[in-house]
Amino acid sequence: MVLAAIPYARGGFETIVDFTIGPWALPFFKPWMKNIPVDFIILCPSERVCEERANGREGGARHDKELFHAFNEMGELFERFTLRDDEGSVEEVVEKMKERMQRGEYRLDFSTIPDNEG
């Protein structure tokens, strides 16, 4: 999905990839992301909220505890990209994201991402 979105971003279109992409995956995209401004936002609700949302979905969705803990143990480098908000409505969370993006708080500098070793 990320690679498919690149031509749109390079063409000047606002391009949003909404998927679970952990910081550990960023080195794989680094070679293709040169000269593309990227805002990286990690929506990280509490474990309680994740469980409630999973239980409210149809089709046997479940809360992935391993993935939840992986996102909560990302380290200092990626904490600034994290938005933690259990109480805000969808509209309020989107508004917070927009405000922080306008201030450049979520801009990702790929030069700070270690190269993929494997």
C-alpha positions in Angstrom: 0.0 0.0 0.0 2.8 2.4 0.8 4.6 1.8 -2.4 1.4 2.1 -4.4 0.7 5.5 -2.8 4.1 7.0 -3.7 3.3 8.1 -7.3 0.3 10.0 -5.9 2.4 11.8 -3.3 5.1 12.6 -5.9 2.4 13.9 -8.2 1.5 16.5 -5.5 -1.7 14.8 -4.2 -2.4 14.7 -0.5 -2.0 10.9 0.1 -3.1 9.1 3.2 -2.2 5.5 3.9 -4.4 4.3 6.8 -3.0 1.0 8.0 -1.0 -0.6 10.8 2.5 0.3 9.9 4.9 0.1 12.8 8.1 2.1 13.1 9.9 -1.2 12.7 8.7 -1.4 9.1 10.0 2.1 8.1 13.5 1.0 7.0 11.9 -1.1 4.2 10.3 2.1 2.7 13.3 4.3 3.1 14.8 3.8 -0.3 11.6 4.9 -2.0 10.7 7.8 0.2 13.4 10.3 -0.9 12.1 13.8 -1.3 8.6 12.9 -0.2 7.3 14.7 2.8 5.8 12.2 5.2 3.8 12.8 8.3 3.8 9.6 10.4 1.0 9.4 13.0 0.6 6.5 15.4 -2.9 6.4 16.9 -2.4 4.6 20.2 -5.5 4.2 22.4 -5.3 2.5 25.7 -5.5 -1.3 25.9 -9.0 -1.0 27.4 -10.2 1.0 24.5 -8.6 -1.4 22.0 -10.3 -4.4 23.7 -13.7 -2.5 23.7 -13.4 -1.7 20.0 -12.4 -5.2 19.0 -15.3 -6.7 21.0 -17.7 -4.3 19.3 -16.7 -5.5 15.8 -18.5 -8.2 13.9 -16.8 -11.2 12.4 -14.7 -12.4 15.4 -12.3 -9.5 15.6 -9.9 -9.7 18.5 -7.6 -7.4 20.3 -4.0 -8.2 19.3 -2.1 -7.9 22.6 1.3 -8.4 21.0 0.8 -5.7 18.5 -0.6 -3.4 21.1 2.5 -3.9 23.3 4.8 -3.5 20.3 3.4 0.0 19.6 3.6 0.9 23.3 7.2 -0.1 23.5 8.5 1.8 20.5 11.0 3.9 22.4 11.7 7.6 22.5 12.4 8.1 18.8 8.8 7.4 17.9 6.9 8.7 20.9 6.6 12.1 19.3 4.6 10.6 16.5 2.0 9.1 18.9 -1.4 10.4 19.6 -3.0 9.0 22.7 -6.6 10.0 23.2 -9.3 7.7 24.7 -11.9 10.3 25.2 -12.0 12.4 22.1 -14.6 11.8 19.3 -13.3 10.9 15.9 -13.8 14.5 14.8 -11.8 15.8 17.8 -8.9 13.3 17.2 -8.8 14.3 13.5 -8.7 18.0 14.5 -5.8 17.3 16.9 -4.0 15.4 14.1 -4.5 18.3 11.6 -3.2 20.9 14.1 -0.1 18.9 14.9 0.6 18.2 11.3 0.3 21.9 10.5 2.9 22.6 13.2 5.2 19.9 11.7 5.1 17.7 14.7 4.5 14.5 12.8 6.9 15.1 10.0 9.2 12.1 9.6 12.8 12.6 8.6 13.9 9.4 6.9 17.5 10.2 7.6 16.9 9.4 11.2 15.6 5.9 10.4 18.3 3.2 10.5 18.8 1.3 7.3 17.2 -2.1 6.9 19.8 -4.7 7.8 18.0 -7.6 6.3 
